Amino acid sequence: MTTQTSPVSADYAATLLRLTSGGLFLAHGLLKVKVFTVAGTVGFFESLGLPGVLAYLTIAAEIGGGLALIAGVAVRLVSLALIPVLLGATWVHAGNGWLFSAEGGGWEFPLFWAAAQIAIAILGAGTFALRIPALSRALGQFA
């Protein structure tokens, strides 16, 4: 027996994936601001040998990208832009082992999350997305 996913159910699935991923990005960005503090996040990045400016860019990407995903704005482009952030997180956590429950967090969650961004880029915004005509014209299928 073969079943096919209807366009309507695929749109709802894309929406669920977009909203949950956007919420997680927003939470991770705000965690860096409210709990770890911006200065603490910069210090952590520098302790890894990374330039401190990457901490600011990561925070902006997570908060801005999370809000854009939640709103459904430029979803394909935003999800692709967030993949390097997640691959960086995978690199940071690689030495801690596979499971994210390991001390310091493992690498399976950020890598899975990067794959989820690829799925979002393929699926698009789904339903209940904010459509901005000028952005749609400028970005085409990536809006």
Legacy VTK file of the C-alpha trace (Angstrom):
# vtk DataFile Version 3.0
C-alpha trace
ASCII
DATASET POLYDATA
POINTS 143 float
0.000 0.000 0.000
1.436 3.336 -1.054
0.416 6.583 0.556
1.261 10.038 -0.617
1.517 13.170 1.431
-0.983 15.732 0.275
0.199 19.284 -0.419
-1.974 20.483 2.461
-0.449 18.108 5.015
3.066 18.907 3.738
2.332 22.618 4.261
1.222 21.988 7.838
4.283 19.810 8.479
6.533 22.563 7.091
4.811 25.078 9.368
5.328 22.893 12.432
9.003 22.391 11.590
9.501 26.121 10.870
7.791 27.286 14.079
9.545 24.837 16.391
12.934 25.479 14.842
12.379 29.234 14.994
11.382 28.967 18.649
14.540 27.001 19.433
16.755 29.537 17.665
15.090 32.370 19.551
15.557 30.523 22.857
19.226 29.786 22.125
19.934 33.386 21.145
18.187 34.773 24.222
20.050 32.255 26.398
23.306 33.768 25.174
22.030 37.265 26.024
20.074 36.728 29.255
21.881 33.831 30.949
25.423 33.624 29.606
25.440 37.400 28.856
26.856 38.851 25.675
30.241 39.417 27.321
30.265 35.834 28.600
29.383 34.503 25.153
32.140 36.592 23.566
34.571 35.239 26.167
33.503 31.670 25.434
33.985 32.118 21.686
37.407 33.632 22.300
38.323 30.732 24.627
37.721 28.460 21.636
40.137 30.506 19.545
37.338 32.155 17.571
37.109 35.901 17.024
34.771 37.550 19.521
32.809 39.174 16.710
31.467 35.723 15.797
29.610 35.675 19.117
27.736 38.834 18.154
26.981 37.436 14.704
25.780 34.153 16.209
23.478 35.906 18.669
22.065 38.094 15.889
21.618 35.095 13.594
19.855 33.042 16.260
17.515 35.794 17.438
16.892 37.346 14.013
16.707 33.989 12.268
14.399 32.592 14.921
12.029 35.543 14.576
12.116 35.307 10.771
11.320 31.584 10.871
8.478 32.113 13.325
7.032 34.888 11.157
7.625 32.910 7.979
9.752 35.594 6.311
12.428 34.557 3.769
12.268 31.074 5.252
14.369 29.215 2.690
17.121 31.819 2.735
17.088 32.134 6.541
17.215 28.380 7.099
20.189 28.067 4.737
21.947 30.986 6.456
21.544 29.295 9.847
23.265 26.078 8.765
26.819 27.476 9.275
25.833 28.511 12.821
24.736 24.953 13.521
27.789 23.393 11.907
29.893 25.683 14.103
27.979 24.423 17.140
28.566 20.861 15.948
32.303 21.604 15.817
32.243 23.174 19.302
30.492 20.138 20.804
32.339 17.474 18.773
34.856 16.752 21.517
32.092 16.036 24.044
30.860 12.867 22.386
27.714 11.947 20.539
24.859 12.649 22.950
23.860 16.194 23.784
23.189 15.034 27.361
26.955 14.530 27.800
28.817 17.072 29.898
29.291 20.125 27.697
26.726 18.792 25.223
27.404 16.374 22.395
27.227 16.961 18.675
24.123 15.026 17.615
21.597 17.790 18.354
23.253 20.624 16.384
23.926 18.264 13.474
20.310 17.072 13.462
19.168 20.693 13.672
21.310 21.520 10.613
19.564 18.697 8.742
16.218 20.132 9.848
17.239 23.470 8.305
17.881 21.682 5.021
14.378 20.192 5.241
12.913 23.648 5.903
14.817 25.059 2.925
13.343 22.321 0.731
9.793 22.546 2.101
9.516 26.323 2.364
7.390 28.313 4.781
4.259 26.196 4.774
1.064 27.822 5.992
0.516 30.870 8.211
3.620 32.659 6.905
3.956 36.396 6.588
4.094 37.206 2.891
5.837 40.462 2.019
5.280 41.207 -1.691
8.479 43.256 -2.167
10.543 40.547 -0.490
8.805 37.865 -2.549
9.668 39.722 -5.766
13.280 40.238 -4.691
13.945 36.741 -3.382
11.650 34.683 -5.617
11.473 31.090 -4.391
13.712 31.917 -1.419
11.140 34.312 0.098
LINES 1 144
143 0 1 2 3 4 5 6 7 8 9 10 11 12 13 14 15 16 17 18 19 20 21 22 23 24 25 26 27 28 29 30 31 32 33 34 35 36 37 38 39 40 41 42 43 44 45 46 47 48 49 50 51 52 53 54 55 56 57 58 59 60 61 62 63 64 65 66 67 68 69 70 71 72 73 74 75 76 77 78 79 80 81 82 83 84 85 86 87 88 89 90 91 92 93 94 95 96 97 98 99 100 101 102 103 104 105 106 107 108 109 110 111 112 113 114 115 116 117 118 119 120 121 122 123 124 125 126 127 128 129 130 131 132 133 134 135 136 137 138 139 140 141 142
